[in-house]
Amino acid sequence: MSISKKEQTLLDKIQEVSLRRGFAYPTGEIYGGLSGTFDYGPLGTLMRHKLINFWREYFVKEENHFEISGAIILPEKVFKASGHVDKFNDPLVQCKKCKSMFRADKVIEDNLNQNTDGLALDELDKIIVKNKLTCPQCQGEFMDAREFNLMLKTEVGSLKGNVSYLRPETAQNIFTSFKRVSHAMRAKLPFGIAQVGKVFRNEISPRQFIIRVREFTQMELEVFFAEEQLNDPPRFEELADEVLPILTREQQDKTEEEPLLVTADDAVKKGILPNAAIAYYLVKEKIFFEEAGIKPELIRFRHMLPKETPHYSGGNFDLEVKLSIGWTEVVGNAFRQQHDLTSHEKASKTKMGIQHIAGNVIPYVVEPSIGVGRTMYCILESCYKETDDRDWTWFQFPSTISPYDVQVCPLMKKDGLEEKALEIFDDLKAEGLEAIFDSSGKIGKRYARSDEIGTPYCVTIDYDTLQDETVTIRDRDSMEQVRIHLDELTEALVLLLSGEYSFTEMDKILKEKNES
């Protein structure tokens, strides 16, 4: 039975428009798809590029960071040293009747709204039995929970037994490249190594559209510090007074959900955060997510509980976004200390230190790891609009993220209007703007289509354009319009897209300029 519009959840609505307009859709859809994998269509691909480039500008180019592009397949020895072969597991339960498999912790979470992170298998079994939880497919009983390794295993070459894995995170490429990169770039602590790339996890029960999937992209940083630099990172004073929303362990023990609001500086001084280095990156993430279109009140940093935190970590703080399906992890922030480089030094028998003032040292590591697909979904949901002033749904994307910057429309296809519009369209693309052309249907329908995919501005070419070389710019958010000369069009759009001027301010500036 199809879902009526009133019964649709927000997740349903986002997925419907994403499928219909080409943001994302199931891989191999004509063959029934492959669970947990999605293709990104033209709009989704443009949006991903913009998001990744925005991250590069803010996290890589602004800092003393170097970007690499590592291989997707890595040898088994890498993941034995990192601990993934033994410990990268989720708890699995299987139905005795239909043999369907599910994550044990998610079965409990979905039915009882109970967080079970870090519980042992026997503890999960007790909760399932006590509450008589059954298979959601056939209501059959579950077998006892068991560990399920999430890595996708393969064999490389013609000889059997040459085991490798598709990487479950981009971090290990960075750690195994540390020595090469530091030498090649003559790097001095502190510095970072960045990477954007595909990762693969054999998720037991993928769901929730592009949120819980088997193949996804990470934007990852590993930032290396000498021990004495952890509380004196470069540029921290610029962000020290920024307020961070942190859900502390004490608050979680009291089952509170609203975070504590504290400045980055105070969070370090009060021991809420382990050091200023991680505080600096939490602040940068908060600013990044807000500028990407996610409302500030929907963001918090949750201090992972001891039972959830790896033994080697000096503190993990997930950036979570409040979605219609609940608080969802989007960024993993970890103070990994010296664990990774030390582990690889021991396993590979390769010295992983770097020369510093006090001699050769193994650096400490702060890791911010951002999921691209989850971030995109958060932006889609945060920017989704249903408003009384229009009969269609629309996305209020910031210009840094919107797939297109501008839509170009001829009022009519005839009398040379379409030809003129195409000429303007080509000029805007030549100026580096991401433009789309639409000449099909009534102009109101075209405005609606433009709003629906979040395009900030529409440029309309009409009969007056042929007479006086002026066009109309329409603002997506206010639906207001202003007439402008073609000579000023590119400059006006660039200023509007930069956020330097609002649409109202631009209208005023242009009027004053024309009057003078």
C-alpha positions in Angstrom: 0.0 0.0 0.0 1.4 3.4 -0.9 2.0 6.0 1.8 -0.3 9.0 1.6 1.2 12.4 1.9 -0.2 12.9 5.5 1.4 9.5 6.6 4.8 10.3 5.1 7.6 10.8 7.6 10.2 13.5 6.9 12.6 10.7 6.0 10.0 9.5 3.4 9.6 13.0 2.0 13.4 13.5 1.7 13.8 10.2 0.1 11.0 10.7 -2.4 12.3 14.1 -3.6 15.9 12.7 -3.7 14.8 9.8 -5.9 12.6 11.9 -8.2 15.0 14.8 -8.7 18.3 12.9 -8.9 20.0 13.4 -5.6 20.4 9.7 -4.7 18.8 6.4 -5.6 19.5 2.7 -5.1 22.5 1.1 -6.9 21.3 -1.3 -9.7 17.7 -0.1 -9.1 16.3 -1.7 -12.2 17.5 -5.1 -10.8 16.0 -4.5 -7.4 19.0 -2.6 -5.9 21.7 -3.7 -3.5 20.9 -3.1 0.1 23.0 -0.4 1.7 24.4 1.1 -1.5 23.3 4.2 -3.4 24.3 6.0 -6.6 24.4 9.8 -6.4 22.6 11.4 -9.4 23.5 14.7 -11.1 22.2 16.9 -8.2 23.6 14.7 -5.5 27.0 14.6 -7.2 27.2 18.4 -7.5 26.2 18.8 -3.9 28.8 16.2 -2.8 31.5 18.1 -4.8 30.5 21.4 -3.1 30.4 19.9 0.4 33.8 18.2 -0.1 35.4 21.4 -1.6 33.9 23.4 1.3 35.6 21.0 3.7 38.9 21.3 1.8 38.8 25.0 2.0 38.0 25.1 5.7 39.8 22.2 7.1 42.8 21.5 4.8 43.8 24.7 2.9 43.4 27.0 6.0 45.6 24.8 8.1 49.1 23.2 7.9 47.5 20.0 6.5 48.5 17.9 3.5 46.0 15.8 1.5 46.6 12.3 0.2 44.6 9.8 -1.8 45.1 6.2 -0.5 44.2 2.8 -2.0 40.9 1.3 -1.1 42.3 -2.3 -0.8 44.9 -2.7 2.0 46.8 -5.9 3.1 45.6 -7.8 6.1 48.7 -7.0 8.1 47.6 -3.3 8.3 44.3 -4.3 9.9 45.8 -6.8 12.2 48.1 -4.1 13.5 45.3 -1.6 13.8 43.0 -4.1 15.7 40.3 -4.2 13.0 40.6 -7.9 12.3 39.9 -8.8 15.9 37.7 -5.9 17.2 35.9 -4.2 14.3 32.6 -6.0 15.1 28.9 -5.5 15.6 26.6 -7.8 17.7 24.5 -9.9 15.4 21.3 -11.9 16.1 19.7 -14.3 13.7 16.1 -15.4 13.5 15.7 -19.2 14.2 12.7 -19.3 11.8 13.4 -17.1 8.7 17.2 -16.8 9.2 17.1 -13.0 8.8 20.0 -11.2 10.5 19.9 -8.0 12.6 22.1 -5.9 14.8 21.3 -6.9 18.3 21.8 -3.4 19.7 19.5 -1.9 17.1 16.7 -4.4 17.7 16.7 -3.3 21.4 17.0 0.4 20.5 14.1 0.2 18.0 11.8 -1.6 20.4 12.8 -0.3 23.8 14.5 3.1 22.9 17.4 1.9 25.1 21.1 2.7 24.4 23.1 -0.5 24.6 26.5 0.7 23.3 29.3 -1.3 24.9 27.2 -4.1 26.4 28.5 -7.6 26.2 26.8 -10.3 24.1 25.3 -12.1 27.1 23.9 -8.8 28.4 22.2 -8.1 25.0 20.7 -11.6 25.0 19.3 -11.1 28.5 17.5 -7.9 27.4 16.1 -9.6 24.3 14.8 -12.6 26.2 13.5 -10.5 29.2 11.5 -8.2 26.8 10.4 -11.1 24.5 11.8 -9.3 21.5 11.2 -11.2 18.2 12.2 -11.0 14.5 10.6 -8.0 12.9 10.1 -10.0 9.7 8.3 -13.1 11.0 8.1 -12.7 14.8 10.4 -15.8 15.2 12.8 -16.2 18.2 16.4 -15.0 18.0 19.5 -17.2 18.3 22.1 -16.0 20.8 24.0 -12.9 19.7 27.4 -13.3 18.2 30.2 -11.0 16.9 30.1 -10.1 13.2 33.2 -8.5 11.6 32.2 -5.5 9.5 35.1 -5.6 7.1 34.7 -6.8 3.5 37.3 -9.4 2.8 38.9 -10.2 -0.6 41.9 -12.1 -2.1 44.3 -10.3 -4.3 46.2 -11.9 -7.2 46.1 -15.4 -8.6 47.3 -17.2 -5.4 44.8 -18.2 -2.8 45.4 -16.9 0.7 46.7 -13.4 -0.2 44.0 -11.8 2.0 43.2 -8.1 1.9 40.3 -6.0 3.0 38.4 -3.1 1.6 39.2 -0.3 4.0 36.5 0.4 6.7 38.0 3.9 7.3 40.5 6.1 5.6 42.6 6.6 8.7 44.9 3.6 8.2 46.2 4.9 4.8 47.1 8.1 6.7 49.0 6.3 9.5 50.9 4.0 7.1 51.8 7.0 5.0 52.9 9.1 7.9 56.6 8.6 7.5 56.5 9.2 3.7 54.4 12.4 4.0 56.3 13.9 6.9 59.6 13.4 5.0 58.4 14.5 1.6 56.7 17.7 2.9 59.4 18.4 5.5 56.6 18.7 7.9 57.0 20.1 11.4 54.7 19.4 14.3 51.8 20.1 14.5 50.6 19.2 11.1 47.8 17.1 9.6 47.2 14.6 6.9 43.8 14.7 5.2 42.0 12.3 3.0 38.6 12.1 1.2 37.6 8.6 0.0 35.4 5.6 -0.1 35.1 3.2 2.7 33.2 -0.1 3.1 31.5 -1.7 6.0 29.5 -4.9 5.8 26.5 -3.3 7.7 24.3 -6.1 9.1 21.0 -4.2 8.6 21.4 -1.1 6.4 18.5 1.3 6.5 17.3 4.9 6.7 18.2 5.9 3.1 21.8 7.2 2.8 22.4 7.3 6.6 23.2 3.6 7.4 24.9 2.1 4.3 27.6 -0.3 3.3 29.6 2.0 1.1 30.2 5.6 1.9 32.7 8.5 1.7 34.7 10.0 4.6 36.4 13.4 4.9 39.0 12.5 7.5 41.8 14.3 9.2 44.6 13.0 11.4 46.3 15.9 13.1 49.7 15.2 14.8 51.0 17.0 17.8 53.9 16.9 20.2 52.6 16.3 23.7 53.4 19.9 24.8 51.4 21.3 21.8 48.1 19.7 22.8 47.1 22.6 25.0 48.7 25.2 22.8 47.5 24.5 19.2 47.9 27.2 16.6 45.0 29.7 16.3 43.1 28.3 19.3 42.8 31.8 20.8 40.8 32.8 17.8 38.1 30.3 18.7 38.5 29.9 22.4 35.4 31.9 23.3 33.1 30.1 20.9 30.4 28.2 22.7 30.2 24.4 22.3 27.1 22.3 23.0 28.5 19.2 24.9 26.5 16.4 26.3 28.7 15.2 29.2 28.9 11.7 30.6 27.3 13.0 33.8 24.3 14.3 31.9 23.9 10.9 30.0 23.9 9.1 33.4 20.9 11.3 34.3 19.3 10.5 30.9 19.5 14.1 29.9 19.4 15.0 26.2 20.0 18.8 26.1 23.7 19.6 26.0 25.7 21.9 28.3 26.7 25.2 26.7 30.3 26.0 27.5 33.1 28.0 25.8 35.9 25.9 24.2 38.4 27.5 26.6 36.2 26.6 29.7 35.6 23.1 28.4 39.3 22.5 28.5 39.9 24.2 31.8 37.1 22.3 33.5 38.3 19.0 32.1 35.2 18.4 30.0 37.5 18.1 26.9 40.9 16.4 27.2 42.9 19.2 25.5 42.7 22.4 23.5 43.6 20.6 20.3 40.4 18.6 20.2 38.4 21.7 21.4 39.7 23.6 18.4 38.5 21.1 15.9 35.1 20.7 17.6 34.6 24.5 17.2 35.6 24.3 13.6 33.1 21.5 12.9 30.3 23.4 14.6 30.9 26.5 12.4 31.3 24.3 9.3 28.0 22.5 9.9 26.1 25.7 10.6 27.5 27.3 7.4 26.5 24.1 5.5 22.9 24.7 6.4 22.3 22.8 9.7 20.6 24.7 12.4 22.7 25.3 15.5 20.1 24.0 17.9 20.2 20.6 16.1 23.9 20.1 16.9 25.6 18.6 19.9 28.9 16.9 20.9 28.2 13.7 22.9 31.1 12.5 25.1 31.1 8.7 24.5 30.6 6.7 27.6 33.5 4.6 28.9 32.0 1.3 27.7 31.8 2.8 24.2 35.3 4.3 24.1 38.3 2.3 22.8 40.8 1.5 25.5 43.5 3.5 23.7 41.4 6.7 23.4 41.8 9.7 25.6 38.3 10.8 24.7 35.8 10.4 21.9 33.2 13.1 21.1 30.6 12.4 18.4 29.0 15.3 16.7 25.4 14.4 16.6 22.6 16.0 14.7 19.0 15.9 15.8 17.0 14.4 12.9 13.4 13.3 12.7 14.6 9.8 13.5 16.5 11.0 16.6 20.0 12.1 17.5 22.4 10.7 14.8 26.2 10.5 14.8 27.6 12.4 11.8 31.2 13.0 12.9 33.5 10.9 15.0 36.1 12.9 17.0 38.8 11.0 18.8 41.9 11.8 20.8 43.7 8.7 19.6 46.9 9.5 21.6 49.9 7.6 20.3 48.1 4.3 19.7 48.1 4.0 15.9 51.7 5.0 15.1 53.0 2.9 18.0 51.0 -0.1 16.8 52.2 0.2 13.3 55.8 0.8 14.5 55.7 -2.5 16.5 54.0 -4.6 13.8 56.0 -3.3 10.8 59.3 -2.9 12.6 59.5 0.6 11.0 60.4 3.6 13.1 57.3 6.0 13.1 58.7 8.9 15.1 59.4 12.4 13.8 62.2 14.9 14.7 61.0 17.5 17.2 62.7 20.0 19.6 63.2 17.5 22.3 64.4 14.8 19.8 62.6 12.0 18.0 59.0 11.6 19.2 55.8 9.6 18.4 53.1 12.3 17.9 49.7 12.4 19.6 46.8 12.3 17.2 43.5 14.2 17.1 41.0 12.8 14.6 37.9 14.5 13.2 36.2 12.1 10.7 33.1 13.3 8.8 30.7 11.1 6.9 29.7 12.8 3.6 26.4 10.9 3.0 25.2 11.5 6.6 26.2 15.1 6.4 24.3 15.5 3.1 21.2 13.9 4.6 21.4 16.2 7.6 21.6 19.2 5.3 18.6 17.9 3.2 16.5 17.5 6.3 17.5 20.7 8.0 16.9 22.8 4.8 13.6 21.1 3.7 10.7 23.5 3.7 6.9 23.3 3.5 5.6 26.9 3.6 2.2 28.5 3.2 3.5 31.0 0.7 4.0 28.4 -2.0 2.3 25.2 -3.2 5.5 23.2 -3.4 8.2 21.9 -1.1 11.6 23.4 -1.4 15.2 23.4 0.0 16.7 26.4 1.6 20.3 25.4 0.9 23.1 27.9 1.6 24.9 28.8 -1.7 28.0 27.0 -0.6 26.1 23.7 -0.8 23.2 24.1 -3.3 23.8 22.0 -6.4 23.2 24.9 -8.8 24.0 28.6 -8.2 21.5 29.9 -10.7 18.7 28.8 -13.1 18.4 30.6 -16.4 14.9 30.8 -17.9 13.5 32.4 -21.1 10.0 33.7 -20.5 8.9 32.1 -23.7 10.6 29.8 -26.2 9.8 32.0 -29.2 10.7 35.4 -30.7 14.4 34.9 -29.9 14.0 34.7 -26.1 15.4 31.2 -25.9 18.4 32.0 -28.0 19.2 35.0 -25.9 18.7 33.0 -22.7 21.1 30.3 -24.0 23.7 33.0 -24.7 23.4 34.3 -21.1 23.5 30.8 -19.8 26.8 30.1 -21.6 28.3 33.3 -20.3 27.4 32.5 -16.7 29.0 29.1 -17.0 32.1 30.6 -18.6 32.4 32.8 -15.5 32.5 29.7 -13.3 28.9 29.7 -12.0 27.1 26.4 -11.7 24.1 27.1 -13.9 21.1 25.1 -15.1 18.8 26.0 -18.1 15.0 25.4 -18.1 12.7 26.5 -20.9 9.9 23.9 -20.4 6.4 24.8 -19.2 5.0 27.9 -17.6 7.5 30.2 -15.8 5.8 29.6 -12.4 6.4 25.8 -12.8 10.0 26.5 -13.6 10.4 28.6 -10.5 8.9 25.8 -8.5 11.3 23.2 -9.9 14.2 25.5 -9.2 13.0 26.0 -5.6 12.5 22.3 -5.1 16.2 21.6 -5.8 17.3 24.6 -3.7 18.7 26.8 -6.4 19.2 30.3 -4.8 18.5 32.5 -7.8 16.6 32.4 -11.1 17.4 34.7 -14.0 14.5 35.4 -16.4 14.9 36.7 -19.9 11.8 38.5 -21.3 10.9 40.8 -24.1 12.4 43.8 -22.3 15.7 42.0 -22.4 15.8 42.2 -26.2 15.1 46.0 -25.9 17.3 47.2 -23.1 19.6 44.3 -22.1 18.0 43.9 -18.6 17.0 40.7 -16.9 15.1 39.7 -13.8 16.8 38.0 -10.8 14.4 36.1 -8.5 15.4 35.3 -5.0 14.4 31.7 -3.8 13.8 32.5 -0.2 11.7 35.7 -0.5 10.5 35.1 -4.0 11.2 38.8 -4.6 12.5 40.0 -7.9 14.9 42.8 -9.1 15.7 44.0 -12.6 19.3 44.4 -13.5 21.4 45.2 -16.5 23.3 42.3 -18.2 26.6 44.1 -17.6 26.0 43.8 -13.8 24.6 40.3 -13.8 27.7 38.2 -13.1 29.0 40.7 -10.4 25.6 40.7 -8.7 25.3 36.9 -8.6 28.8 36.5 -7.3 28.2 39.0 -4.5 24.9 37.4 -3.6 26.3 33.9 -3.6 29.3 35.0 -1.5 26.9 36.0 1.2 28.4 39.5 1.3 25.0 41.1 0.5 21.4 40.1 1.0 19.0 40.2 -1.8 17.4 43.4 -0.4 20.8 45.1 0.0 21.8 44.2 -3.5 18.6 45.7 -4.8 19.3 48.9 -2.9 22.9 49.1 -4.1 22.0 48.6 -7.7 19.2 51.3 -7.5 21.7 53.8 -6.0 24.2 52.9 -8.7 21.7 53.4 -11.5 20.4 56.7 -10.1 24.0 58.1 -9.9 
